[in-house]
């Protein structure tokens, strides 16, 4: 069965430190891949997406993610975290054989930022 | 910047009552979705809607649920007879194309007592 795994439930980093959030997926082929962010009291916002081509993709707010086919991973990175990055981050893939808008989300990783 | 708006932000209802959650998608978007997130659990797909009909629905979206686009701007989710387990945050989303690039509203929190 398809799945998206985010192994870290909660991560705390210091402001200015680098960040990597992990995402592994089980799909059976190369899927579209997404990272969404949810700030407190807000809806989910698309950070970045991978469809094909260059495996390093850039997103909004200085985030990037790298698709590694051999590891079935799509980890999210940011070189220097800002306090406003504190939020919950969700990795997602479309259901295989379904609509591309039918997304399977991971459980999310909550990011806290220390001053 | 255009956004998806949802009302109400929070609704409390008694078990067995009907609830309608409303959404105004972004105006030039063609695909519409409802997702839900039960507290502490994953965000889950409920239904997608395109060209005035349901294009896909999940197992969660049983006969108690229905969706409608009554007037070309609103997109509603109706729960006919609410159960305790329907308590969740319900997110509306829309997209221009069917690519998974969704724009989400801020959600409607439903509490069923």
Interface residues (C-beta under 8 A of the other chain):
Chain A: X32 X34 X36 X41 X42 X43 X44 X45 X46 X49 X51 X90 X92 X94 X95 X98 X99 X100 X101 X102 X103 X104 X105 X106 X107 X108
Chain B: X4 X31 X33 X35 X41 X42 X43 X44 X45 X48 X55 X56 X58 X91 X93 X95 X98 X99 X100 X101 X102 X103 X104 X105 X106 X107
